[in-house]
Amino acid sequence: MYRIGKEELEEIRKVFESKQLSRYGDPKEGHLQEVVTFEREWAEKIGTKYALLMAGGGTSALASGLIGLGIGPGDEVIVPGYTFIATASAVLNAGAIPVIAEIDETLTLDPVDFERKITPNTKAVIPVHMQGLPANMTRIIEIAQKYNIKVIEDACQAVGGSYKGNRLGSLGDVGVFSFNYYKIISCGEGGCIVTNDRLVYERVLVYHDSGFVFLSPSPKEVNIPIFIGLQLRANEIMGAILRVQLRRLDSILSDLRRIKKVFIEELKLTGVKFVPVNDPEGDCGVVVGFQFESEKDAREFAQREGVKGWLPIDTGKHVYSNWEPILEHRVGHHPRMNPFEFPENKGLRINYSKDMCPRTLDILSRTVFITINPDWTDEEIEKRIRACKEALR
Ligand SMILES: Cc1ncc(COP(=O)(O)O)c(C=O)c1O
């Protein structure tokens, strides 16, 4: 989270005074409709028909999205080797098998390896817009259409970004966002799913809220038979905070992008190689990325005084080789609930190794990121750029 202030507090106060904290309630009785209004505003912002806010974060939103698309046992879902473990674990939550693919120099899913990893069992792909950097959606969607594969965009780290004029999350069949504390806008924890597909929306609505649809099934909202899911309903405080955060989003993104441009302008004369971006205009500007010839060069640069850089290879559960519970098939609370043991999944590609995506490990260990803060002063920006220039000399 970058910015939060009195405006959020004021909206929370109103929710408290209404004494109606659940997402459901009658406006005639003072219910403020914060969650429902946020969902409408978010769908409009992203450019989709439907949005559903939920507790349980991006992780639950990803799992719900897969379930909404009907993905389950017997299905393979391709995920990149550089993403938070949740992208892959959500596939297992749906009962399907994650297949790990390489990233390319853009730090996002390599379309060539994506296509190479497709089998007759592949039902979906999850491109991830890591660090606000858009994946190559043109190629990914072309390949997905050729093989009749669903696309779920993981835009958890790229809230508000875009690709060739369309908001990230709106290009695939489903888009997923995280509003956890570390994301571009936040309500502490929370996730959101967007789609244009009514059936997917209804399935996610039921899955995320079995309790409600059992108590008061509304034919207006749900035309499908209800089924057992979880209770992931968002509450009115989340909705109230996010409505203010949404109003802050454009200025946060414009400050991040402005600062990133200054870094690039100032440092390009040094000859340093920047991480190539699939759509520089749509990039959220969360990080400036540099690519070096070797890990040694990358580490030397990152550690130089004042640079404050970091290597994505060091970011723990964001690198597939550290996904031990998945690599070692430790899933679920009971052996019979472990998708790796499901008969339907037996013939699928369930064998992993720590070195199965060597290119991903190589790129991540030669990359340095500097995380941008949209509230840096001009002096701060200048100081950091000076430190980078000295380190690159
Ligand atoms: C790329 C990516 N996907 C999914 C998630 C999961 O989101 P959450 O923490 O809101 O469950 C995260 C969170 O860090 C993420 O970075």
The ligand as a Tripos MOL2 file, in Angstrom:
@<TRIPOS>MOLECULE
LIG
   16    16     1     0     0
SMALL
NO_CHARGES

@<TRIPOS>ATOM
      1 C1          1.4430  -12.6660   -8.3920 C.3       1 LIG1
      2 C2          0.5920  -12.9490   -7.1890 C.ar      1 LIG1
      3 N1         -0.4420  -13.7940   -7.3010 N.ar      1 LIG1
      4 C3         -1.2420  -14.0620   -6.2640 C.ar      1 LIG1
      5 C4         -1.0430  -13.4860   -5.0250 C.ar      1 LIG1
      6 C5         -1.9340  -13.8280   -3.8860 C.3       1 LIG1
      7 O1         -2.6170  -12.7080   -3.3900 O.3       1 LIG1
      8 P1         -3.1100  -12.6500   -1.8640 P.3       1 LIG1
      9 O2         -1.9000  -12.4890   -1.0070 O.co2     1 LIG1
     10 O3         -3.9880  -11.4530   -1.8520 O.co2     1 LIG1
     11 O4         -3.8370  -13.9100   -1.6090 O.co2     1 LIG1
     12 C6          0.0160  -12.5990   -4.8510 C.ar      1 LIG1
     13 C7          0.2570  -11.9760   -3.5360 C.2       1 LIG1
     14 O5          1.3080  -11.5800   -3.1520 O.2       1 LIG1
     15 C8          0.8660  -12.3210   -5.9580 C.ar      1 LIG1
     16 O6          1.9010  -11.5010   -5.8500 O.3       1 LIG1
@<TRIPOS>BOND
     1     1     2 1
     2     2     3 ar
     3     2    15 ar
     4     3     4 ar
     5     4     5 ar
     6     5     6 1
     7     5    12 ar
     8     6     7 1
     9     7     8 1
    10     8     9 2
    11     8    10 1
    12     8    11 1
    13    12    13 1
    14    12    15 ar
    15    13    14 2
    16    15    16 1
@<TRIPOS>SUBSTRUCTURE
     1 LIG1         1 GROUP 0 **** ****
